[in-house]
Amino acid sequence: MSVKAKKHLGQHFLKDERIAKNIADALTEKGYENVLEIGPGMGVLTKYLLQKKAKVTVMDRSRICRLSKRHVPN
């Protein structure tokens, strides 16, 4: 699935897996258990947050979803 960022709306997608993992590590080390991710894009950060067992709510333009460990791709 390919999604193009709408630069005129200020969209930028996180693609670097290492950075996403570092963000998830930092949040969970600080004790964050509930995370609201606005504009999850392709889910690069979401994947790492779920692996850390954070309770993740993602919000995009069309919907709000509560995700759990079962949503993590293999």
mmCIF file of the N, C-alpha and C atoms, coordinates in Angstrom:
data_MODEL
# 
_entry.id   MODEL 
# 
loop_
_atom_site.group_PDB 
_atom_site.id 
_atom_site.type_symbol 
_atom_site.label_atom_id 
_atom_site.label_alt_id 
_atom_site.label_comp_id 
_atom_site.label_asym_id 
_atom_site.label_entity_id 
_atom_site.label_seq_id 
_atom_site.pdbx_PDB_ins_code 
_atom_site.Cartn_x 
_atom_site.Cartn_y 
_atom_site.Cartn_z 
_atom_site.occupancy 
_atom_site.B_iso_or_equiv 
_atom_site.pdbx_formal_charge 
_atom_site.auth_seq_id 
_atom_site.auth_comp_id 
_atom_site.auth_asym_id 
_atom_site.auth_atom_id 
_atom_site.pdbx_PDB_model_num 
ATOM 1   N N  . MET A 1 1  ? 0.846   -1.177  0.000  1.00 0.00 ? 1  MET A N  1 
ATOM 2   C CA . MET A 1 1  ? 0.000   0.000   0.000  1.00 0.00 ? 1  MET A CA 1 
ATOM 3   C C  . MET A 1 1  ? 0.888   1.236   0.000  1.00 0.00 ? 1  MET A C  1 
ATOM 4   N N  . SER A 1 2  ? 0.618   2.119   -0.917 1.00 0.00 ? 2  SER A N  1 
ATOM 5   C CA . SER A 1 2  ? 1.418   3.326   -1.028 1.00 0.00 ? 2  SER A CA 1 
ATOM 6   C C  . SER A 1 2  ? 0.556   4.544   -0.717 1.00 0.00 ? 2  SER A C  1 
ATOM 7   N N  . VAL A 1 3  ? 1.049   5.356   0.180  1.00 0.00 ? 3  VAL A N  1 
ATOM 8   C CA . VAL A 1 3  ? 0.350   6.579   0.559  1.00 0.00 ? 3  VAL A CA 1 
ATOM 9   C C  . VAL A 1 3  ? 1.289   7.738   0.314  1.00 0.00 ? 3  VAL A C  1 
ATOM 10  N N  . LYS A 1 4  ? 0.806   8.767   -0.349 1.00 0.00 ? 4  LYS A N  1 
ATOM 11  C CA . LYS A 1 4  ? 1.632   9.948   -0.590 1.00 0.00 ? 4  LYS A CA 1 
ATOM 12  C C  . LYS A 1 4  ? 1.267   11.039  0.408  1.00 0.00 ? 4  LYS A C  1 
ATOM 13  N N  . ALA A 1 5  ? 2.279   11.642  0.976  1.00 0.00 ? 5  ALA A N  1 
ATOM 14  C CA . ALA A 1 5  ? 2.065   12.751  1.901  1.00 0.00 ? 5  ALA A CA 1 
ATOM 15  C C  . ALA A 1 5  ? 1.581   13.976  1.130  1.00 0.00 ? 5  ALA A C  1 
ATOM 16  N N  . LYS A 1 6  ? 0.639   14.675  1.715  1.00 0.00 ? 6  LYS A N  1 
ATOM 17  C CA . LYS A 1 6  ? 0.146   15.927  1.137  1.00 0.00 ? 6  LYS A CA 1 
ATOM 18  C C  . LYS A 1 6  ? 0.942   17.059  1.773  1.00 0.00 ? 6  LYS A C  1 
ATOM 19  N N  . LYS A 1 7  ? 2.012   17.424  1.129  1.00 0.00 ? 7  LYS A N  1 
ATOM 20  C CA . LYS A 1 7  ? 2.924   18.427  1.678  1.00 0.00 ? 7  LYS A CA 1 
ATOM 21  C C  . LYS A 1 7  ? 2.228   19.759  1.929  1.00 0.00 ? 7  LYS A C  1 
ATOM 22  N N  . HIS A 1 8  ? 1.236   20.096  1.096  1.00 0.00 ? 8  HIS A N  1 
ATOM 23  C CA . HIS A 1 8  ? 0.528   21.368  1.288  1.00 0.00 ? 8  HIS A CA 1 
ATOM 24  C C  . HIS A 1 8  ? -0.277  21.372  2.588  1.00 0.00 ? 8  HIS A C  1 
ATOM 25  N N  . LEU A 1 9  ? -0.518  20.178  3.167  1.00 0.00 ? 9  LEU A N  1 
ATOM 26  C CA . LEU A 1 9  ? -1.187  20.071  4.459  1.00 0.00 ? 9  LEU A CA 1 
ATOM 27  C C  . LEU A 1 9  ? -0.186  19.884  5.601  1.00 0.00 ? 9  LEU A C  1 
ATOM 28  N N  . GLY A 1 10 ? 1.094   19.881  5.252  1.00 0.00 ? 10 GLY A N  1 
ATOM 29  C CA . GLY A 1 10 ? 2.136   19.709  6.257  1.00 0.00 ? 10 GLY A CA 1 
ATOM 30  C C  . GLY A 1 10 ? 2.362   18.262  6.666  1.00 0.00 ? 10 GLY A C  1 
ATOM 31  N N  . GLN A 1 11 ? 1.893   17.324  5.852  1.00 0.00 ? 11 GLN A N  1 
ATOM 32  C CA . GLN A 1 11 ? 2.060   15.914  6.186  1.00 0.00 ? 11 GLN A CA 1 
ATOM 33  C C  . GLN A 1 11 ? 3.486   15.446  5.911  1.00 0.00 ? 11 GLN A C  1 
ATOM 34  N N  . HIS A 1 12 ? 3.979   14.638  6.840  1.00 0.00 ? 12 HIS A N  1 
ATOM 35  C CA . HIS A 1 12 ? 5.272   13.985  6.704  1.00 0.00 ? 12 HIS A CA 1 
ATOM 36  C C  . HIS A 1 12 ? 5.134   12.616  7.343  1.00 0.00 ? 12 HIS A C  1 
ATOM 37  N N  . PHE A 1 13 ? 5.520   11.571  6.651  1.00 0.00 ? 13 PHE A N  1 
ATOM 38  C CA . PHE A 1 13 ? 5.393   10.220  7.180  1.00 0.00 ? 13 PHE A CA 1 
ATOM 39  C C  . PHE A 1 13 ? 6.720   9.729   7.730  1.00 0.00 ? 13 PHE A C  1 
ATOM 40  N N  . LEU A 1 14 ? 6.650   9.162   8.927  1.00 0.00 ? 14 LEU A N  1 
ATOM 41  C CA . LEU A 1 14 ? 7.814   8.548   9.543  1.00 0.00 ? 14 LEU A CA 1 
ATOM 42  C C  . LEU A 1 14 ? 8.072   7.224   8.838  1.00 0.00 ? 14 LEU A C  1 
ATOM 43  N N  . LYS A 1 15 ? 9.255   7.074   8.267  1.00 0.00 ? 15 LYS A N  1 
ATOM 44  C CA . LYS A 1 15 ? 9.602   5.858   7.535  1.00 0.00 ? 15 LYS A CA 1 
ATOM 45  C C  . LYS A 1 15 ? 10.764  5.111   8.172  1.00 0.00 ? 15 LYS A C  1 
ATOM 46  N N  . ASP A 1 16 ? 11.559  5.805   8.940  1.00 0.00 ? 16 ASP A N  1 
ATOM 47  C CA . ASP A 1 16 ? 12.771  5.219   9.514  1.00 0.00 ? 16 ASP A CA 1 
ATOM 48  C C  . ASP A 1 16 ? 12.412  4.348   10.721 1.00 0.00 ? 16 ASP A C  1 
ATOM 49  N N  . GLU A 1 17 ? 12.577  3.044   10.565 1.00 0.00 ? 17 GLU A N  1 
ATOM 50  C CA . GLU A 1 17 ? 12.225  2.085   11.619 1.00 0.00 ? 17 GLU A CA 1 
ATOM 51  C C  . GLU A 1 17 ? 13.028  2.340   12.902 1.00 0.00 ? 17 GLU A C  1 
ATOM 52  N N  . ARG A 1 18 ? 14.273  2.715   12.748 1.00 0.00 ? 18 ARG A N  1 
ATOM 53  C CA . ARG A 1 18 ? 15.135  2.952   13.917 1.00 0.00 ? 18 ARG A CA 1 
ATOM 54  C C  . ARG A 1 18 ? 14.614  4.122   14.752 1.00 0.00 ? 18 ARG A C  1 
ATOM 55  N N  . ILE A 1 19 ? 14.224  5.188   14.082 1.00 0.00 ? 19 ILE A N  1 
ATOM 56  C CA . ILE A 1 19 ? 13.687  6.352   14.794 1.00 0.00 ? 19 ILE A CA 1 
ATOM 57  C C  . ILE A 1 19 ? 12.374  5.998   15.474 1.00 0.00 ? 19 ILE A C  1 
ATOM 58  N N  . ALA A 1 20 ? 11.502  5.266   14.784 1.00 0.00 ? 20 ALA A N  1 
ATOM 59  C CA . ALA A 1 20 ? 10.220  4.860   15.368 1.00 0.00 ? 20 ALA A CA 1 
ATOM 60  C C  . ALA A 1 20 ? 10.443  4.018   16.624 1.00 0.00 ? 20 ALA A C  1 
ATOM 61  N N  . LYS A 1 21 ? 11.378  3.094   16.549 1.00 0.00 ? 21 LYS A N  1 
ATOM 62  C CA . LYS A 1 21 ? 11.682  2.251   17.713 1.00 0.00 ? 21 LYS A CA 1 
ATOM 63  C C  . LYS A 1 21 ? 12.230  3.090   18.858 1.00 0.00 ? 21 LYS A C  1 
ATOM 64  N N  . ASN A 1 22 ? 13.097  4.047   18.556 1.00 0.00 ? 22 ASN A N  1 
ATOM 65  C CA . ASN A 1 22 ? 13.655  4.916   19.597 1.00 0.00 ? 22 ASN A CA 1 
ATOM 66  C C  . ASN A 1 22 ? 12.566  5.747   20.278 1.00 0.00 ? 22 ASN A C  1 
ATOM 67  N N  . ILE A 1 23 ? 11.607  6.229   19.504 1.00 0.00 ? 23 ILE A N  1 
ATOM 68  C CA . ILE A 1 23 ? 10.496  7.002   20.078 1.00 0.00 ? 23 ILE A CA 1 
ATOM 69  C C  . ILE A 1 23 ? 9.675   6.118   21.015 1.00 0.00 ? 23 ILE A C  1 
ATOM 70  N N  . ALA A 1 24 ? 9.327   4.918   20.560 1.00 0.00 ? 24 ALA A N  1 
ATOM 71  C CA . ALA A 1 24 ? 8.545   3.996   21.390 1.00 0.00 ? 24 ALA A CA 1 
ATOM 72  C C  . ALA A 1 24 ? 9.306   3.626   22.660 1.00 0.00 ? 24 ALA A C  1 
ATOM 73  N N  . ASP A 1 25 ? 10.598  3.372   22.523 1.00 0.00 ? 25 ASP A N  1 
ATOM 74  C CA . ASP A 1 25 ? 11.424  3.050   23.692 1.00 0.00 ? 25 ASP A CA 1 
ATOM 75  C C  . ASP A 1 25 ? 11.416  4.202   24.694 1.00 0.00 ? 25 ASP A C  1 
ATOM 76  N N  . ALA A 1 26 ? 11.584  5.421   24.203 1.00 0.00 ? 26 ALA A N  1 
ATOM 77  C CA . ALA A 1 26 ? 11.636  6.593   25.083 1.00 0.00 ? 26 ALA A CA 1 
ATOM 78  C C  . ALA A 1 26 ? 10.312  6.798   25.815 1.00 0.00 ? 26 ALA A C  1 
ATOM 79  N N  . LEU A 1 27 ? 9.196   6.648   25.120 1.00 0.00 ? 27 LEU A N  1 
ATOM 80  C CA . LEU A 1 27 ? 7.887   6.837   25.756 1.00 0.00 ? 27 LEU A CA 1 
ATOM 81  C C  . LEU A 1 27 ? 7.632   5.791   26.832 1.00 0.00 ? 27 LEU A C  1 
ATOM 82  N N  . THR A 1 28 ? 7.935   4.559   26.543 1.00 0.00 ? 28 THR A N  1 
ATOM 83  C CA . THR A 1 28 ? 7.656   3.509   27.520 1.00 0.00 ? 28 THR A CA 1 
ATOM 84  C C  . THR A 1 28 ? 8.637   3.556   28.688 1.00 0.00 ? 28 THR A C  1 
ATOM 85  N N  . GLU A 1 29 ? 9.856   3.997   28.459 1.00 0.00 ? 29 GLU A N  1 
ATOM 86  C CA . GLU A 1 29 ? 10.807  4.168   29.563 1.00 0.00 ? 29 GLU A CA 1 
ATOM 87  C C  . GLU A 1 29 ? 10.334  5.251   30.527 1.00 0.00 ? 29 GLU A C  1 
ATOM 88  N N  . LYS A 1 30 ? 9.634   6.246   29.993 1.00 0.00 ? 30 LYS A N  1 
ATOM 89  C CA . LYS A 1 30 ? 9.126   7.341   30.822 1.00 0.00 ? 30 LYS A CA 1 
ATOM 90  C C  . LYS A 1 30 ? 7.822   6.972   31.515 1.00 0.00 ? 30 LYS A C  1 
ATOM 91  N N  . GLY A 1 31 ? 7.297   5.767   31.254 1.00 0.00 ? 31 GLY A N  1 
ATOM 92  C CA . GLY A 1 31 ? 6.098   5.316   31.940 1.00 0.00 ? 31 GLY A CA 1 
ATOM 93  C C  . GLY A 1 31 ? 4.790   5.608   31.227 1.00 0.00 ? 31 GLY A C  1 
ATOM 94  N N  . TYR A 1 32 ? 4.856   6.072   29.990 1.00 0.00 ? 32 TYR A N  1 
ATOM 95  C CA . TYR A 1 32 ? 3.627   6.312   29.245 1.00 0.00 ? 32 TYR A CA 1 
ATOM 96  C C  . TYR A 1 32 ? 2.969   4.981   28.925 1.00 0.00 ? 32 TYR A C  1 
ATOM 97  N N  . GLU A 1 33 ? 1.713   4.828   29.324 1.00 0.00 ? 33 GLU A N  1 
ATOM 98  C CA . GLU A 1 33 ? 0.971   3.605   29.034 1.00 0.00 ? 33 GLU A CA 1 
ATOM 99  C C  . GLU A 1 33 ? -0.108  3.849   27.991 1.00 0.00 ? 33 GLU A C  1 
ATOM 100 N N  . ASN A 1 34 ? -0.661  5.040   27.970 1.00 0.00 ? 34 ASN A N  1 
ATOM 101 C CA . ASN A 1 34 ? -1.704  5.411   27.020 1.00 0.00 ? 34 ASN A CA 1 
ATOM 102 C C  . ASN A 1 34 ? -1.137  6.425   26.043 1.00 0.00 ? 34 ASN A C  1 
ATOM 103 N N  . VAL A 1 35 ? -1.264  6.122   24.762 1.00 0.00 ? 35 VAL A N  1 
ATOM 104 C CA . VAL A 1 35 ? -0.700  6.992   23.740 1.00 0.00 ? 35 VAL A CA 1 
ATOM 105 C C  . VAL A 1 35 ? -1.769  7.301   22.703 1.00 0.00 ? 35 VAL A C  1 
ATOM 106 N N  . LEU A 1 36 ? -1.916  8.572   22.380 1.00 0.00 ? 36 LEU A N  1 
ATOM 107 C CA . LEU A 1 36 ? -2.789  9.005   21.295 1.00 0.00 ? 36 LEU A CA 1 
ATOM 108 C C  . LEU A 1 36 ? -1.890  9.378   20.128 1.00 0.00 ? 36 LEU A C  1 
ATOM 109 N N  . GLU A 1 37 ? -2.018  8.631   19.052 1.00 0.00 ? 37 GLU A N  1 
ATOM 110 C CA . GLU A 1 37 ? -1.213  8.902   17.860 1.00 0.00 ? 37 GLU A CA 1 
ATOM 111 C C  . GLU A 1 37 ? -2.125  9.535   16.813 1.00 0.00 ? 37 GLU A C  1 
ATOM 112 N N  . ILE A 1 38 ? -1.842  10.759  16.463 1.00 0.00 ? 38 ILE A N  1 
ATOM 113 C CA . ILE A 1 38 ? -2.649  11.470  15.477 1.00 0.00 ? 38 ILE A CA 1 
ATOM 114 C C  . ILE A 1 38 ? -1.947  11.382  14.134 1.00 0.00 ? 38 ILE A C  1 
ATOM 115 N N  . GLY A 1 39 ? -2.675  10.890  13.148 1.00 0.00 ? 39 GLY A N  1 
ATOM 116 C CA . GLY A 1 39 ? -2.096  10.726  11.816 1.00 0.00 ? 39 GLY A CA 1 
ATOM 117 C C  . GLY A 1 39 ? -1.078  9.611   11.767 1.00 0.00 ? 39 GLY A C  1 
ATOM 118 N N  . PRO A 1 40 ? -1.484  8.354   11.973 1.00 0.00 ? 40 PRO A N  1 
ATOM 119 C CA . PRO A 1 40 ? -0.522  7.256   12.054 1.00 0.00 ? 40 PRO A CA 1 
ATOM 120 C C  . PRO A 1 40 ? 0.162   6.887   10.743 1.00 0.00 ? 40 PRO A C  1 
ATOM 121 N N  . GLY A 1 41 ? -0.273  7.456   9.636  1.00 0.00 ? 41 GLY A N  1 
ATOM 122 C CA . GLY A 1 41 ? 0.372   7.160   8.360  1.00 0.00 ? 41 GLY A CA 1 
ATOM 123 C C  . GLY A 1 41 ? 0.343   5.678   8.064  1.00 0.00 ? 41 GLY A C  1 
ATOM 124 N N  . MET A 1 42 ? 1.507   5.094   7.829  1.00 0.00 ? 42 MET A N  1 
ATOM 125 C CA . MET A 1 42 ? 1.603   3.670   7.501  1.00 0.00 ? 42 MET A CA 1 
ATOM 126 C C  . MET A 1 42 ? 1.766   2.793   8.742  1.00 0.00 ? 42 MET A C  1 
ATOM 127 N N  . GLY A 1 43 ? 1.726   3.373   9.915  1.00 0.00 ? 43 GLY A N  1 
ATOM 128 C CA . GLY A 1 43 ? 1.777   2.591   11.153 1.00 0.00 ? 43 GLY A CA 1 
ATOM 129 C C  . GLY A 1 43 ? 3.159   2.209   11.622 1.00 0.00 ? 43 GLY A C  1 
ATOM 130 N N  . VAL A 1 44 ? 4.174   2.892   11.126 1.00 0.00 ? 44 VAL A N  1 
ATOM 131 C CA . VAL A 1 44 ? 5.555   2.551   11.510 1.00 0.00 ? 44 VAL A CA 1 
ATOM 132 C C  . VAL A 1 44 ? 5.759   2.717   13.012 1.00 0.00 ? 44 VAL A C  1 
ATOM 133 N N  . LEU A 1 45 ? 5.353   3.840   13.572 1.00 0.00 ? 45 LEU A N  1 
ATOM 134 C CA . LEU A 1 45 ? 5.477   4.068   15.012 1.00 0.00 ? 45 LEU A CA 1 
ATOM 135 C C  . LEU A 1 45 ? 4.483   3.207   15.782 1.00 0.00 ? 45 LEU A C  1 
ATOM 136 N N  . THR A 1 46 ? 3.274   3.089   15.273 1.00 0.00 ? 46 THR A N  1 
ATOM 137 C CA . THR A 1 46 ? 2.222   2.316   15.937 1.00 0.00 ? 46 THR A CA 1 
ATOM 138 C C  . THR A 1 46 ? 2.689   0.899   16.238 1.00 0.00 ? 46 THR A C  1 
ATOM 139 N N  . LYS A 1 47 ? 3.341   0.279   15.284 1.00 0.00 ? 47 LYS A N  1 
ATOM 140 C CA . LYS A 1 47 ? 3.838   -1.092  15.430 1.00 0.00 ? 47 LYS A CA 1 
ATOM 141 C C  . LYS A 1 47 ? 4.736   -1.219  16.665 1.00 0.00 ? 47 LYS A C  1 
ATOM 142 N N  . TYR A 1 48 ? 5.646   -0.289  16.848 1.00 0.00 ? 48 TYR A N  1 
ATOM 143 C CA . TYR A 1 48 ? 6.571   -0.355  17.981 1.00 0.00 ? 48 TYR A CA 1 
ATOM 144 C C  . TYR A 1 48 ? 5.878   -0.031  19.299 1.00 0.00 ? 48 TYR A C  1 
ATOM 145 N N  . LEU A 1 49 ? 4.920   0.877   19.280 1.00 0.00 ? 49 LEU A N  1 
ATOM 146 C CA . LEU A 1 49 ? 4.176   1.184   20.502 1.00 0.00 ? 49 LEU A CA 1 
ATOM 147 C C  . LEU A 1 49 ? 3.397   -0.039  20.974 1.00 0.00 ? 49 LEU A C  1 
ATOM 148 N N  . LEU A 1 50 ? 2.785   -0.761  20.052 1.00 0.00 ? 50 LEU A N  1 
ATOM 149 C CA . LEU A 1 50 ? 2.031   -1.959  20.416 1.00 0.00 ? 50 LEU A CA 1 
ATOM 150 C C  . LEU A 1 50 ? 2.938   -3.065  20.924 1.00 0.00 ? 50 LEU A C  1 
ATOM 151 N N  . GLN A 1 51 ? 4.133   -3.171  20.370 1.00 0.00 ? 51 GLN A N  1 
ATOM 152 C CA . GLN A 1 51 ? 5.085   -4.166  20.857 1.00 0.00 ? 51 GLN A CA 1 
ATOM 153 C C  . GLN A 1 51 ? 5.495   -3.877  22.290 1.00 0.00 ? 51 GLN A C  1 
ATOM 154 N N  . LYS A 1 52 ? 5.442   -2.611  22.691 1.00 0.00 ? 52 LYS A N  1 
ATOM 155 C CA . LYS A 1 52 ? 5.788   -2.197  24.052 1.00 0.00 ? 52 LYS A CA 1 
ATOM 156 C C  . LYS A 1 52 ? 4.602   -2.319  25.002 1.00 0.00 ? 52 LYS A C  1 
ATOM 157 N N  . LYS A 1 53 ? 3.473   -2.801  24.487 1.00 0.00 ? 53 LYS A N  1 
ATOM 158 C CA . LYS A 1 53 ? 2.258   -3.004  25.269 1.00 0.00 ? 53 LYS A CA 1 
ATOM 159 C C  . LYS A 1 53 ? 1.604   -1.693  25.706 1.00 0.00 ? 53 LYS A C  1 
ATOM 160 N N  . ALA A 1 54 ? 1.868   -0.633  24.990 1.00 0.00 ? 54 ALA A N  1 
ATOM 161 C CA . ALA A 1 54 ? 1.166   0.627   25.250 1.00 0.00 ? 54 ALA A CA 1 
ATOM 162 C C  . ALA A 1 54 ? -0.269  0.487   24.760 1.00 0.00 ? 54 ALA A C  1 
ATOM 163 N N  . LYS A 1 55 ? -1.184  1.185   25.422 1.00 0.00 ? 55 LYS A N  1 
ATOM 164 C CA . LYS A 1 55 ? -2.561  1.254   24.948 1.00 0.00 ? 55 LYS A CA 1 
ATOM 165 C C  . LYS A 1 55 ? -2.595  2.392   23.940 1.00 0.00 ? 55 LYS A C  1 
ATOM 166 N N  . VAL A 1 56 ? -2.773  2.049   22.680 1.00 0.00 ? 56 VAL A N  1 
ATOM 167 C CA . VAL A 1 56 ? -2.641  3.016   21.599 1.00 0.00 ? 56 VAL A CA 1 
ATOM 168 C C  . VAL A 1 56 ? -4.001  3.342   21.009 1.00 0.00 ? 56 VAL A C  1 
ATOM 169 N N  . THR A 1 57 ? -4.290  4.628   20.905 1.00 0.00 ? 57 THR A N  1 
ATOM 170 C CA . THR A 1 57 ? -5.453  5.107   20.167 1.00 0.00 ? 57 THR A CA 1 
ATOM 171 C C  . THR A 1 57 ? -4.906  5.904   19.003 1.00 0.00 ? 57 THR A C  1 
ATOM 172 N N  . VAL A 1 58 ? -5.309  5.517   17.789 1.00 0.00 ? 58 VAL A N  1 
ATOM 173 C CA . VAL A 1 58 ? -4.859  6.258   16.615 1.00 0.00 ? 58 VAL A CA 1 
ATOM 174 C C  . VAL A 1 58 ? -6.030  7.045   16.053 1.00 0.00 ? 58 VAL A C  1 
ATOM 175 N N  . MET A 1 59 ? -5.729  8.232   15.599 1.00 0.00 ? 59 MET A N  1 
ATOM 176 C CA . MET A 1 59 ? -6.752  9.090   15.034 1.00 0.00 ? 59 MET A CA 1 
ATOM 177 C C  . MET A 1 59 ? -6.257  9.579   13.681 1.00 0.00 ? 59 MET A C  1 
ATOM 178 N N  . ASP A 1 60 ? -7.047  9.305   12.677 1.00 0.00 ? 60 ASP A N  1 
ATOM 179 C CA . ASP A 1 60 ? -6.735  9.893   11.386 1.00 0.00 ? 60 ASP A CA 1 
ATOM 180 C C  . ASP A 1 60 ? -7.948  10.713  10.961 1.00 0.00 ? 60 ASP A C  1 
ATOM 181 N N  . ARG A 1 61 ? -7.907  11.176  9.788  1.00 0.00 ? 61 ARG A N  1 
ATOM 182 C CA . ARG A 1 61 ? -8.941  12.083  9.319  1.00 0.00 ? 61 ARG A CA 1 
ATOM 183 C C  . ARG A 1 61 ? -10.333 11.452  9.330  1.00 0.00 ? 61 ARG A C  1 
ATOM 184 N N  . SER A 1 62 ? -10.412 10.163  9.119  1.00 0.00 ? 62 SER A N  1 
ATOM 185 C CA . SER A 1 62 ? -11.716 9.533   8.958  1.00 0.00 ? 62 SER A CA 1 
ATOM 186 C C  . SER A 1 62 ? -12.188 8.682   10.130 1.00 0.00 ? 62 SER A C  1 
ATOM 187 N N  . ARG A 1 63 ? -11.283 8.329   11.048 1.00 0.00 ? 63 ARG A N  1 
ATOM 188 C CA . ARG A 1 63 ? -11.734 7.440   12.115 1.00 0.00 ? 63 ARG A CA 1 
ATOM 189 C C  . ARG A 1 63 ? -10.800 7.451   13.317 1.00 0.00 ? 63 ARG A C  1 
ATOM 190 N N  . ILE A 1 64 ? -11.306 6.896   14.397 1.00 0.00 ? 64 ILE A N  1 
ATOM 191 C CA . ILE A 1 64 ? -10.522 6.669   15.602 1.00 0.00 ? 64 ILE A CA 1 
ATOM 192 C C  . ILE A 1 64 ? -10.583 5.176   15.880 1.00 0.00 ? 64 ILE A C  1 
ATOM 193 N N  . CYS A 1 65 ? -9.442  4.567   16.115 1.00 0.00 ? 65 CYS A N  1 
ATOM 194 C CA . CYS A 1 65 ? -9.387  3.123   16.368 1.00 0.00 ? 65 CYS A CA 1 
ATOM 195 C C  . CYS A 1 65 ? -8.615  2.868   17.658 1.00 0.00 ? 65 CYS A C  1 
ATOM 196 N N  . ARG A 1 66 ? -9.098  1.943   18.432 1.00 0.00 ? 66 ARG A N  1 
ATOM 197 C CA . ARG A 1 66 ? -8.328  1.454   19.570 1.00 0.00 ? 66 ARG A CA 1 
ATOM 198 C C  . ARG A 1 66 ? -7.648  0.180   19.116 1.00 0.00 ? 66 ARG A C  1 
ATOM 199 N N  . LEU A 1 67 ? -6.346  0.122   19.307 1.00 0.00 ? 67 LEU A N  1 
ATOM 200 C CA . LEU A 1 67 ? -5.595  -1.015  18.829 1.00 0.00 ? 67 LEU A CA 1 
ATOM 201 C C  . LEU A 1 67 ? -5.070  -1.830  20.002 1.00 0.00 ? 67 LEU A C  1 
ATOM 202 N N  . SER A 1 68 ? -4.900  -3.096  19.752 1.00 0.00 ? 68 SER A N  1 
ATOM 203 C CA . SER A 1 68 ? -4.330  -3.967  20.755 1.00 0.00 ? 68 SER A CA 1 
ATOM 204 C C  . SER A 1 68 ? -3.260  -4.825  20.100 1.00 0.00 ? 68 SER A C  1 
ATOM 205 N N  . LYS A 1 69 ? -2.617  -5.647  20.886 1.00 0.00 ? 69 LYS A N  1 
ATOM 206 C CA . LYS A 1 69 ? -1.514  -6.469  20.405 1.00 0.00 ? 69 LYS A CA 1 
ATOM 207 C C  . LYS A 1 69 ? -1.903  -7.299  19.184 1.00 0.00 ? 69 LYS A C  1 
ATOM 208 N N  . ARG A 1 70 ? -3.151  -7.711  19.059 1.00 0.00 ? 70 ARG A N  1 
ATOM 209 C CA . ARG A 1 70 ? -3.567  -8.556  17.937 1.00 0.00 ? 70 ARG A CA 1 
ATOM 210 C C  . ARG A 1 70 ? -3.498  -7.841  16.606 1.00 0.00 ? 70 ARG A C  1 
ATOM 211 N N  . HIS A 1 71 ? -3.350  -6.517  16.588 1.00 0.00 ? 71 HIS A N  1 
ATOM 212 C CA . HIS A 1 71 ? -3.264  -5.763  15.357 1.00 0.00 ? 71 HIS A CA 1 
ATOM 213 C C  . HIS A 1 71 ? -1.831  -5.637  14.821 1.00 0.00 ? 71 HIS A C  1 
ATOM 214 N N  . VAL A 1 72 ? -0.859  -6.125  15.578 1.00 0.00 ? 72 VAL A N  1 
ATOM 215 C CA . VAL A 1 72 ? 0.531   -6.005  15.157 1.00 0.00 ? 72 VAL A CA 1 
ATOM 216 C C  . VAL A 1 72 ? 0.792   -6.994  14.028 1.00 0.00 ? 72 VAL A C  1 
ATOM 217 N N  . PRO A 1 73 ? 1.292   -6.500  12.870 1.00 0.00 ? 73 PRO A N  1 
ATOM 218 C CA . PRO A 1 73 ? 1.603   -7.431  11.792 1.00 0.00 ? 73 PRO A CA 1 
ATOM 219 C C  . PRO A 1 73 ? 2.787   -8.312  12.153 1.00 0.00 ? 73 PRO A C  1 
ATOM 220 N N  . ASN A 1 74 ? 2.812   -9.506  11.608 1.00 0.00 ? 74 ASN A N  1 
ATOM 221 C CA . ASN A 1 74 ? 3.914   -10.442 11.881 1.00 0.00 ? 74 ASN A CA 1 
ATOM 222 C C  . ASN A 1 74 ? 5.171   -10.031 11.176 1.00 0.00 ? 74 ASN A C  1 
# 
